[in-house]
Amino acid sequence: MKRNLAALGLAALLGAASAPATAASPATTLPADSNVLFWSQDVRDLAFQSMERVPGASFNVIAAGGTPSALPQGAKLDLGLDLDDYMASQRHAGLLILVDGKIRTERYALGFGPDKRWTSFSVAKSFTSTLVGAAIKDGAIGSLDDQVTRYIPQLASSGYDGVTVEQLLTMTSGVRWNENYADPDSDVARFNRQTPVAGEDLTVSYMKTLPREAEPGTRWRYNTGETNLIGVLVSNATGKTLSAYLSEKVWQPYGMEQDAIWLLGATDHEISGCCISASLRDYARFGQFLMDGGRINGQSILPEGWMQRATAKHADIGIAGRGYGYQWWTYDNGSYAAQGIFGQGIFIDPTRKLVIVSNGNWPKATDAETLGEPRQAFYRAVQAAVDRDRSR
């Protein structure tokens, strides 16, 4: 069943395809298959907080430890809107707002609660890129200018010759990739049909077959396969699993409250483009940790200036005022976000010391107009509420 989990992680979980909307009623059993796009909405409500129990699931634990870092309760933030209506319209299972490191809003629904984990989908991409920064700080990765083939030699004589670590982070490798989930001949579809090669990560086996379509650094193309390559690169460089490295660098020393899990693909490597499950508060802690420059006990685990560089606009995505950084969606006002299908997100505004975390189960995997734009409007409403609060 691990082959199916690879498909779950790279195709169903990360694509732009839409799951069919169905009438919701409380589910009592987990799905019998691993293709999330064919689960009913009520089954997703249950499965998204139990991904490690889905048939065929294999995972590593991201171990917590020690005393959890404090998230003190602050005064309720007056958002100037009906939060219950917003939560219902977005089908949010959890919503948490931190300002100055204090909880100003925390809500749960859909049977979810503070003692449970919810899946992240592509939010995990930003966790993976953060591990690149940690590996550079540790000296395991020499430089962002290093060629990818230095760390994944199996990619030599492929389209990735001459591609740098930074170009992989910004999805500007120039290697051809089709992430159209409606196309049965897309790279995602063909990736999921391939047979694993003994001793080689499934992602590497496929990605090394792809041709180059543009000079590295000249074209942005959203490419989940390359995020999976980043995960392989970090593991090869550090000699550690992504889960163990994340636990060592962040989860334990920063004081996350609960263990998290990271799903594995067919060749037993974390699906680094997705598939972390954690508690709502620990997602918020991660956002606060990064907004504070990745510091633990006054020392950053990241290179000097990493977050400023990682969350700067390195690629134009065709949306005014927005762009793409090192696996972060960027805003020209200095804010940045991690984003996953079905309504997952971590939005960070350093200017306002603001973190907004959402876990959800949208009726469709992606819905930019009906649900995506209202979420952007909600972010702006929270920013305005913080401004009003500070002016009092």
C-alpha positions as a Markdown table, in Angstrom:
| # | Residue | x | y | z |
|---|---|---|---|---|
| 1 | Met | 0.0 | 0.0 | 0.0 |
| 2 | Lys | 3.0 | 2.3 | 0.3 |
| 3 | Arg | 2.8 | 2.9 | -3.5 |
| 4 | Asn | -0.7 | 4.3 | -3.0 |
| 5 | Leu | 0.5 | 6.6 | -0.2 |
| 6 | Ala | 3.1 | 8.0 | -2.7 |
| 7 | Ala | 0.2 | 8.8 | -5.0 |
| 8 | Leu | -1.7 | 10.3 | -2.1 |
| 9 | Gly | 1.1 | 12.5 | -1.2 |
| 10 | Leu | 2.2 | 13.8 | -4.5 |
| 11 | Ala | -0.9 | 13.7 | -6.6 |
| 12 | Ala | -4.1 | 13.8 | -4.7 |
| 13 | Leu | -2.8 | 15.9 | -1.8 |
| 14 | Leu | -0.9 | 18.5 | -3.7 |
| 15 | Gly | -2.7 | 19.1 | -7.0 |
| 16 | Ala | -5.1 | 21.6 | -8.2 |
| 17 | Ala | -7.8 | 19.1 | -9.0 |
| 18 | Ser | -11.1 | 19.5 | -7.2 |
| 19 | Ala | -12.7 | 16.9 | -5.0 |
| 20 | Pro | -16.5 | 16.5 | -5.6 |
| 21 | Ala | -18.7 | 18.2 | -3.1 |
| 22 | Thr | -21.0 | 15.9 | -1.2 |
| 23 | Ala | -23.5 | 16.4 | 1.6 |
| 24 | Ala | -21.7 | 16.1 | 4.9 |
| 25 | Ser | -22.8 | 13.8 | 7.8 |
| 26 | Pro | -20.6 | 12.6 | 10.6 |
| 27 | Ala | -18.3 | 9.8 | 9.5 |
| 28 | Thr | -17.5 | 6.9 | 11.9 |
| 29 | Thr | -15.0 | 5.0 | 9.7 |
| 30 | Leu | -11.8 | 5.9 | 7.8 |
| 31 | Pro | -11.7 | 5.6 | 4.0 |
| 32 | Ala | -10.8 | 2.2 | 2.6 |
| 33 | Asp | -8.6 | 3.8 | -0.1 |
| 34 | Ser | -5.9 | 6.4 | -0.1 |
| 35 | Asn | -7.1 | 8.8 | -2.8 |
| 36 | Val | -8.3 | 11.9 | -1.0 |
| 37 | Leu | -10.0 | 13.3 | -4.0 |
| 38 | Phe | -12.6 | 10.5 | -4.0 |
| 39 | Trp | -13.3 | 10.7 | -0.3 |
| 40 | Ser | -16.6 | 12.2 | 0.7 |
| 41 | Gln | -16.5 | 15.4 | 2.7 |
| 42 | Asp | -17.6 | 13.8 | 6.0 |
| 43 | Val | -15.0 | 11.1 | 5.6 |
| 44 | Arg | -12.3 | 13.9 | 5.1 |
| 45 | Asp | -13.5 | 15.5 | 8.3 |
| 46 | Leu | -12.5 | 12.4 | 10.1 |
| 47 | Ala | -9.5 | 11.4 | 8.1 |
| 48 | Phe | -7.8 | 14.7 | 8.1 |
| 49 | Gln | -7.3 | 14.4 | 11.9 |
| 50 | Ser | -6.3 | 10.7 | 11.6 |
| 51 | Met | -4.0 | 10.5 | 8.5 |
| 52 | Glu | -1.7 | 8.0 | 10.1 |
| 53 | Arg | -4.6 | 5.6 | 10.4 |
| 54 | Val | -5.6 | 5.7 | 6.7 |
| 55 | Pro | -5.1 | 2.3 | 5.1 |
| 56 | Gly | -1.6 | 2.0 | 3.7 |
| 57 | Ala | -0.2 | 4.9 | 5.7 |
| 58 | Ser | 3.4 | 4.8 | 6.8 |
| 59 | Phe | 4.9 | 7.6 | 8.8 |
| 60 | Asn | 7.7 | 8.9 | 11.0 |
| 61 | Val | 7.1 | 10.6 | 14.3 |
| 62 | Ile | 8.4 | 14.2 | 14.8 |
| 63 | Ala | 9.1 | 13.9 | 18.5 |
| 64 | Ala | 8.3 | 16.7 | 20.9 |
| 65 | Gly | 10.0 | 16.9 | 24.3 |
| 66 | Gly | 10.5 | 19.0 | 27.3 |
| 67 | Thr | 8.3 | 21.8 | 28.5 |
| 68 | Pro | 6.0 | 23.3 | 25.9 |
| 69 | Ser | 6.7 | 26.9 | 25.0 |
| 70 | Ala | 4.1 | 29.2 | 26.4 |
| 71 | Leu | 1.2 | 30.6 | 24.3 |
| 72 | Pro | -0.3 | 33.0 | 26.8 |
| 73 | Gln | -3.9 | 34.0 | 26.5 |
| 74 | Gly | -4.4 | 37.6 | 25.4 |
| 75 | Ala | -7.6 | 39.7 | 25.2 |
| 76 | Lys | -10.1 | 38.7 | 22.6 |
| 77 | Leu | -9.4 | 40.5 | 19.3 |
| 78 | Asp | -12.3 | 42.4 | 17.9 |
| 79 | Leu | -12.3 | 41.4 | 14.3 |
| 80 | Gly | -15.4 | 43.3 | 13.3 |
| 81 | Leu | -17.0 | 40.3 | 11.7 |
| 82 | Asp | -19.1 | 37.2 | 12.5 |
| 83 | Leu | -16.3 | 34.6 | 13.2 |
| 84 | Asp | -18.8 | 31.8 | 13.4 |
| 85 | Asp | -20.1 | 32.6 | 9.9 |
| 86 | Tyr | -16.5 | 32.8 | 8.6 |
| 87 | Met | -15.5 | 29.5 | 10.1 |
| 88 | Ala | -18.6 | 27.8 | 8.7 |
| 89 | Ser | -18.2 | 29.3 | 5.2 |
| 90 | Gln | -14.5 | 28.1 | 5.1 |
| 91 | Arg | -15.3 | 24.8 | 6.8 |
| 92 | His | -12.5 | 25.5 | 9.2 |
| 93 | Ala | -11.7 | 22.8 | 11.8 |
| 94 | Gly | -9.4 | 25.2 | 13.6 |
| 95 | Leu | -8.5 | 28.8 | 13.6 |
| 96 | Leu | -5.9 | 30.5 | 15.8 |
| 97 | Ile | -4.6 | 34.1 | 15.8 |
| 98 | Leu | -1.5 | 35.1 | 17.6 |
| 99 | Val | -0.5 | 38.7 | 18.2 |
| 100 | Asp | 2.8 | 39.4 | 20.0 |
| 101 | Gly | 2.9 | 35.7 | 20.8 |
| 102 | Lys | -0.4 | 35.8 | 22.6 |
| 103 | Ile | -3.5 | 33.9 | 21.6 |
| 104 | Arg | -6.1 | 36.4 | 20.7 |
| 105 | Thr | -8.6 | 34.0 | 18.9 |
| 106 | Glu | -8.8 | 30.2 | 19.0 |
| 107 | Arg | -11.7 | 28.3 | 17.6 |
| 108 | Tyr | -12.4 | 24.6 | 16.8 |
| 109 | Ala | -15.1 | 22.8 | 14.8 |
| 110 | Leu | -15.7 | 19.6 | 12.8 |
| 111 | Gly | -14.9 | 17.4 | 15.8 |
| 112 | Phe | -11.4 | 18.8 | 16.0 |
| 113 | Gly | -9.8 | 20.1 | 19.2 |
| 114 | Pro | -6.5 | 21.3 | 20.8 |
| 115 | Asp | -5.4 | 17.7 | 21.7 |
| 116 | Lys | -5.7 | 16.4 | 18.1 |
| 117 | Arg | -3.5 | 16.7 | 14.9 |
| 118 | Trp | -4.7 | 18.0 | 11.5 |
| 119 | Thr | -3.0 | 17.4 | 8.2 |
| 120 | Ser | -1.0 | 20.2 | 6.5 |
| 121 | Phe | -0.8 | 19.3 | 2.8 |
| 122 | Ser | 1.5 | 21.7 | 1.0 |
| 123 | Val | 2.0 | 23.8 | 4.2 |
| 124 | Ala | 4.7 | 21.2 | 4.8 |
| 125 | Lys | 6.7 | 22.7 | 1.8 |
| 126 | Ser | 7.7 | 25.7 | 4.1 |
| 127 | Phe | 8.8 | 23.3 | 6.8 |
| 128 | Thr | 11.0 | 21.5 | 4.3 |
| 129 | Ser | 12.6 | 24.8 | 3.1 |
| 130 | Thr | 13.3 | 25.8 | 6.7 |
| 131 | Leu | 15.3 | 22.6 | 7.1 |
| 132 | Val | 17.5 | 23.7 | 4.2 |
| 133 | Gly | 18.3 | 26.8 | 6.2 |
| 134 | Ala | 19.1 | 24.7 | 9.2 |
| 135 | Ala | 21.4 | 22.4 | 7.2 |
| 136 | Ile | 23.3 | 25.4 | 5.8 |
| 137 | Lys | 23.7 | 26.8 | 9.3 |
| 138 | Asp | 25.0 | 23.4 | 10.4 |
| 139 | Gly | 27.4 | 23.2 | 7.5 |
| 140 | Ala | 25.8 | 20.1 | 6.0 |
| 141 | Ile | 24.8 | 22.2 | 2.9 |
| 142 | Gly | 27.6 | 24.5 | 1.8 |
| 143 | Ser | 25.7 | 27.2 | 0.0 |
| 144 | Leu | 22.5 | 28.0 | -1.9 |
| 145 | Asp | 24.7 | 28.4 | -4.9 |
| 146 | Asp | 25.8 | 24.7 | -4.7 |
| 147 | Gln | 24.5 | 22.5 | -7.5 |
| 148 | Val | 21.8 | 20.1 | -6.7 |
| 149 | Thr | 23.8 | 17.2 | -8.1 |
| 150 | Arg | 26.4 | 17.7 | -5.3 |
| 151 | Tyr | 23.8 | 16.3 | -2.9 |
| 152 | Ile | 21.8 | 14.1 | -5.2 |
| 153 | Pro | 24.4 | 12.6 | -7.6 |
| 154 | Gln | 21.8 | 10.4 | -9.3 |
| 155 | Leu | 20.6 | 13.6 | -11.0 |
| 156 | Ala | 23.9 | 14.0 | -12.9 |
| 157 | Ser | 23.5 | 14.1 | -16.7 |
| 158 | Ser | 19.8 | 15.1 | -16.3 |
| 159 | Gly | 17.9 | 18.3 | -16.7 |
| 160 | Tyr | 19.1 | 19.2 | -13.2 |
| 161 | Asp | 22.7 | 19.6 | -14.3 |
| 162 | Gly | 23.7 | 23.2 | -13.4 |
| 163 | Val | 20.6 | 23.8 | -11.2 |
| 164 | Thr | 21.4 | 25.3 | -7.8 |
| 165 | Val | 19.8 | 24.7 | -4.5 |
| 166 | Glu | 18.3 | 28.2 | -4.5 |
| 167 | Gln | 16.7 | 27.5 | -7.9 |
| 168 | Leu | 15.2 | 24.3 | -6.6 |
| 169 | Leu | 13.8 | 26.2 | -3.6 |
| 170 | Thr | 12.2 | 28.9 | -5.8 |
| 171 | Met | 10.9 | 26.3 | -8.4 |
| 172 | Thr | 12.8 | 28.0 | -11.1 |
| 173 | Ser | 14.9 | 25.0 | -12.2 |
| 174 | Gly | 13.8 | 25.3 | -15.8 |
| 175 | Val | 13.0 | 21.5 | -15.9 |
| 176 | Arg | 9.8 | 20.6 | -17.6 |
| 177 | Trp | 6.9 | 19.7 | -15.3 |
| 178 | Asn | 3.2 | 19.3 | -15.7 |
| 179 | Glu | 1.1 | 19.4 | -12.5 |
| 180 | Asn | -2.3 | 19.2 | -14.2 |
| 181 | Tyr | -4.3 | 16.6 | -12.4 |
| 182 | Ala | -7.0 | 16.4 | -15.0 |
| 183 | Asp | -4.4 | 15.2 | -17.6 |
| 184 | Pro | -3.7 | 11.5 | -17.4 |
| 185 | Asp | -0.4 | 12.0 | -19.2 |
| 186 | Ser | 0.8 | 14.7 | -16.8 |
| 187 | Asp | 4.0 | 14.2 | -14.9 |
| 188 | Val | 2.1 | 13.7 | -11.7 |
| 189 | Ala | 0.0 | 10.9 | -13.2 |
| 190 | Arg | 3.0 | 9.2 | -14.8 |
| 191 | Phe | 5.0 | 9.6 | -11.6 |
| 192 | Asn | 2.3 | 7.7 | -9.7 |
| 193 | Arg | 2.4 | 4.8 | -12.2 |
| 194 | Gln | 6.2 | 4.2 | -12.0 |
| 195 | Thr | 7.8 | 1.3 | -10.3 |
| 196 | Pro | 10.3 | 2.1 | -7.5 |
| 197 | Val | 14.0 | 1.5 | -8.3 |
| 198 | Ala | 15.8 | -0.5 | -5.6 |
| 199 | Gly | 18.1 | 1.8 | -3.6 |
| 200 | Glu | 16.8 | 5.1 | -5.1 |
| 201 | Asp | 14.1 | 7.4 | -3.9 |
| 202 | Leu | 11.0 | 7.3 | -6.1 |
| 203 | Thr | 11.1 | 11.1 | -6.7 |
| 204 | Val | 14.7 | 11.0 | -7.9 |
| 205 | Ser | 14.0 | 8.0 | -10.2 |
| 206 | Tyr | 11.3 | 10.0 | -12.0 |
| 207 | Met | 12.7 | 13.6 | -11.9 |
| 208 | Lys | 16.0 | 12.6 | -13.5 |
| 209 | Thr | 14.1 | 11.6 | -16.7 |
| 210 | Leu | 12.6 | 15.1 | -17.2 |
| 211 | Pro | 14.1 | 17.4 | -19.9 |
| 212 | Arg | 14.9 | 21.0 | -19.5 |
| 213 | Glu | 12.5 | 23.6 | -21.1 |
| 214 | Ala | 14.2 | 26.8 | -19.9 |
| 215 | Glu | 17.4 | 28.1 | -18.6 |
| 216 | Pro | 17.7 | 27.7 | -14.8 |
| 217 | Gly | 16.4 | 30.8 | -12.9 |
| 218 | Thr | 14.4 | 32.2 | -15.8 |
| 219 | Arg | 11.0 | 30.6 | -15.4 |
| 220 | Trp | 8.8 | 29.8 | -12.4 |
| 221 | Arg | 6.7 | 26.7 | -12.5 |
| 222 | Tyr | 4.9 | 25.2 | -9.5 |
| 223 | Asn | 6.4 | 21.8 | -9.0 |
| 224 | Thr | 5.7 | 19.6 | -6.1 |
| 225 | Gly | 8.2 | 17.0 | -7.4 |
| 226 | Glu | 11.0 | 19.5 | -6.8 |
| 227 | Thr | 9.9 | 20.0 | -3.2 |
| 228 | Asn | 10.3 | 16.3 | -2.8 |
| 229 | Leu | 13.7 | 16.6 | -4.2 |
| 230 | Ile | 14.6 | 19.2 | -1.6 |
| 231 | Gly | 13.6 | 16.7 | 1.1 |
| 232 | Val | 15.9 | 14.1 | -0.4 |
| 233 | Leu | 18.7 | 16.7 | -0.7 |
| 234 | Val | 18.4 | 17.6 | 3.0 |
| 235 | Ser | 18.3 | 14.0 | 4.1 |
| 236 | Asn | 21.4 | 13.2 | 2.0 |
| 237 | Ala | 23.3 | 16.2 | 3.3 |
| 238 | Thr | 22.5 | 15.7 | 7.0 |
| 239 | Gly | 22.4 | 11.9 | 7.0 |
| 240 | Lys | 19.1 | 12.1 | 8.9 |
| 241 | Thr | 15.4 | 11.6 | 8.2 |
| 242 | Leu | 13.5 | 14.8 | 7.8 |
| 243 | Ser | 11.4 | 13.9 | 10.8 |
| 244 | Ala | 14.4 | 13.4 | 13.0 |
| 245 | Tyr | 16.1 | 16.6 | 11.8 |
| 246 | Leu | 12.9 | 18.7 | 12.3 |
| 247 | Ser | 12.5 | 17.2 | 15.8 |
| 248 | Glu | 16.2 | 17.9 | 16.6 |
| 249 | Lys | 16.3 | 21.5 | 15.2 |
| 250 | Val | 12.8 | 22.8 | 16.1 |
| 251 | Trp | 10.2 | 20.5 | 17.6 |
| 252 | Gln | 12.1 | 19.5 | 20.8 |
| 253 | Pro | 14.2 | 22.6 | 21.5 |
| 254 | Tyr | 11.5 | 25.1 | 20.7 |
| 255 | Gly | 9.0 | 23.3 | 22.9 |
| 256 | Met | 6.3 | 22.0 | 20.7 |
| 257 | Glu | 3.5 | 20.6 | 22.8 |
| 258 | Gln | 2.7 | 17.4 | 20.9 |
| 259 | Asp | 4.4 | 14.8 | 18.7 |
| 260 | Ala | 3.7 | 15.4 | 15.0 |
| 261 | Ile | 3.9 | 12.9 | 12.2 |
| 262 | Trp | 5.2 | 13.0 | 8.6 |
| 263 | Leu | 3.8 | 10.5 | 6.0 |
| 264 | Leu | 6.2 | 8.4 | 4.0 |
| 265 | Gly | 6.2 | 7.6 | 0.3 |
| 266 | Ala | 6.7 | 4.3 | -1.4 |
| 267 | Thr | 10.5 | 4.3 | -0.8 |
| 268 | Asp | 10.2 | 5.2 | 2.9 |
| 269 | His | 11.2 | 8.8 | 2.6 |
| 270 | Glu | 9.0 | 11.6 | 3.9 |
| 271 | Ile | 6.8 | 13.1 | 1.3 |
| 272 | Ser | 8.4 | 16.5 | 1.8 |
| 273 | Gly | 6.0 | 18.4 | -0.4 |
| 274 | Cys | 3.2 | 17.6 | 2.0 |
| 275 | Cys | 1.9 | 15.4 | 4.7 |
| 276 | Ile | 2.9 | 16.7 | 8.1 |
| 277 | Ser | 0.1 | 16.4 | 10.7 |
| 278 | Ala | 0.4 | 18.6 | 13.9 |
| 279 | Ser | -1.8 | 20.4 | 16.4 |
| 280 | Leu | -3.2 | 23.8 | 15.7 |
| 281 | Arg | -1.2 | 25.4 | 18.5 |
| 282 | Asp | 2.1 | 23.7 | 17.3 |
| 283 | Tyr | 1.5 | 25.1 | 13.8 |
| 284 | Ala | 1.1 | 28.5 | 15.5 |
| 285 | Arg | 4.3 | 28.0 | 17.4 |
| 286 | Phe | 6.1 | 27.2 | 14.2 |
| 287 | Gly | 4.8 | 30.4 | 12.7 |
| 288 | Gln | 5.9 | 32.4 | 15.8 |
| 289 | Phe | 9.3 | 30.7 | 15.7 |
| 290 | Leu | 10.0 | 31.8 | 12.2 |
| 291 | Met | 8.6 | 35.3 | 12.7 |
| 292 | Asp | 11.2 | 35.6 | 15.5 |
| 293 | Gly | 14.0 | 34.6 | 13.1 |
| 294 | Gly | 14.2 | 30.9 | 14.0 |
| 295 | Arg | 15.6 | 31.7 | 17.4 |
| 296 | Ile | 15.7 | 29.3 | 20.3 |
| 297 | Asn | 17.2 | 30.6 | 23.6 |
| 298 | Gly | 18.4 | 33.7 | 21.8 |
| 299 | Gln | 20.3 | 31.7 | 19.1 |
| 300 | Ser | 19.0 | 31.3 | 15.6 |
| 301 | Ile | 19.1 | 27.8 | 14.0 |
| 302 | Leu | 19.1 | 29.5 | 10.6 |
| 303 | Pro | 21.8 | 31.6 | 8.8 |
| 304 | Glu | 21.8 | 35.3 | 9.4 |
| 305 | Gly | 19.1 | 37.0 | 7.3 |
| 306 | Trp | 17.6 | 33.6 | 6.2 |
| 307 | Met | 14.0 | 34.5 | 6.8 |
| 308 | Gln | 14.2 | 37.8 | 5.0 |
| 309 | Arg | 15.7 | 36.1 | 2.0 |
| 310 | Ala | 13.4 | 33.0 | 2.2 |
| 311 | Thr | 10.3 | 35.2 | 2.2 |
| 312 | Ala | 11.3 | 37.7 | -0.4 |
| 313 | Lys | 9.7 | 37.6 | -3.8 |
| 314 | His | 12.1 | 35.6 | -6.0 |
| 315 | Ala | 9.5 | 34.6 | -8.7 |
| 316 | Asp | 6.6 | 36.3 | -10.3 |
| 317 | Ile | 3.5 | 34.2 | -10.0 |
| 318 | Gly | 1.2 | 36.4 | -12.1 |
| 319 | Ile | -0.7 | 37.9 | -9.2 |
| 320 | Ala | -0.3 | 41.6 | -8.4 |
| 321 | Gly | 1.4 | 42.2 | -5.1 |
| 322 | Arg | 2.3 | 38.6 | -4.5 |
| 323 | Gly | 5.1 | 36.2 | -5.4 |
| 324 | Tyr | 7.1 | 33.1 | -4.5 |
| 325 | Gly | 10.1 | 32.7 | -2.3 |
| 326 | Tyr | 11.8 | 29.6 | -0.8 |
| 327 | Gln | 8.6 | 27.5 | -0.7 |
| 328 | Trp | 6.7 | 30.5 | 0.8 |
| 329 | Trp | 4.0 | 32.5 | -0.9 |
| 330 | Thr | 5.0 | 36.1 | -0.5 |
| 331 | Tyr | 3.2 | 39.5 | -0.3 |
| 332 | Asp | 4.8 | 42.7 | -1.3 |
| 333 | Asn | 4.0 | 44.2 | 2.1 |
| 334 | Gly | 6.4 | 41.8 | 3.8 |
| 335 | Ser | 3.9 | 39.2 | 4.9 |
| 336 | Tyr | 4.2 | 35.6 | 3.8 |
| 337 | Ala | 2.3 | 32.3 | 3.9 |
| 338 | Ala | 2.4 | 28.6 | 3.8 |
| 339 | Gln | -0.6 | 27.2 | 2.0 |
| 340 | Gly | -2.1 | 23.8 | 1.5 |
| 341 | Ile | -5.2 | 22.5 | -0.3 |
| 342 | Phe | -8.6 | 22.1 | 1.4 |
| 343 | Gly | -8.0 | 25.3 | 3.5 |
| 344 | Gln | -4.7 | 24.8 | 5.4 |
| 345 | Gly | -2.6 | 27.8 | 6.0 |
| 346 | Ile | 0.0 | 29.7 | 8.1 |
| 347 | Phe | -0.1 | 33.4 | 7.4 |
| 348 | Ile | 2.7 | 35.5 | 9.0 |
| 349 | Asp | 2.9 | 39.3 | 9.2 |
| 350 | Pro | 6.1 | 40.4 | 10.9 |
| 351 | Thr | 5.2 | 44.1 | 10.9 |
| 352 | Arg | 2.2 | 43.4 | 13.1 |
| 353 | Lys | 3.7 | 40.4 | 15.0 |
| 354 | Leu | 0.8 | 38.5 | 13.6 |
| 355 | Val | 0.3 | 34.7 | 13.0 |
| 356 | Ile | -2.9 | 33.3 | 11.6 |
| 357 | Val | -3.3 | 29.5 | 11.4 |
| 358 | Ser | -6.1 | 27.7 | 9.7 |
| 359 | Asn | -6.9 | 24.0 | 9.4 |
| 360 | Gly | -9.9 | 23.1 | 7.3 |
| 361 | Asn | -11.8 | 20.9 | 4.9 |
| 362 | Trp | -13.0 | 22.9 | 2.0 |
| 363 | Pro | -15.6 | 21.2 | -0.2 |
| 364 | Lys | -13.1 | 21.3 | -3.1 |
| 365 | Ala | -9.3 | 20.9 | -2.9 |
| 366 | Thr | -8.7 | 24.4 | -4.4 |
| 367 | Asp | -11.2 | 27.2 | -4.9 |
| 368 | Ala | -9.4 | 30.4 | -5.5 |
| 369 | Glu | -12.5 | 32.6 | -6.0 |
| 370 | Thr | -15.2 | 31.2 | -3.7 |
| 371 | Leu | -13.0 | 30.4 | -0.7 |
| 372 | Gly | -9.4 | 31.6 | -1.5 |
| 373 | Glu | -10.3 | 35.2 | -2.0 |
| 374 | Pro | -12.5 | 35.4 | 1.1 |
| 375 | Arg | -9.6 | 34.0 | 3.1 |
| 376 | Gln | -7.3 | 36.7 | 1.7 |
| 377 | Ala | -10.0 | 39.2 | 2.7 |
| 378 | Phe | -10.0 | 37.7 | 6.2 |
| 379 | Tyr | -6.3 | 38.1 | 6.5 |
| 380 | Arg | -6.7 | 41.8 | 5.6 |
| 381 | Ala | -9.5 | 42.1 | 8.2 |
| 382 | Val | -7.4 | 40.7 | 10.9 |
| 383 | Gln | -4.5 | 43.1 | 10.0 |
| 384 | Ala | -6.9 | 46.0 | 10.2 |
| 385 | Ala | -8.2 | 44.7 | 13.6 |
| 386 | Val | -4.6 | 44.5 | 14.9 |
| 387 | Asp | -4.1 | 48.1 | 13.7 |
| 388 | Arg | -7.2 | 49.3 | 15.5 |
| 389 | Asp | -6.2 | 47.4 | 18.6 |
| 390 | Arg | -2.8 | 49.0 | 18.7 |
| 391 | Ser | -4.2 | 52.5 | 18.2 |
| 392 | Arg | -6.3 | 52.4 | 21.3 |
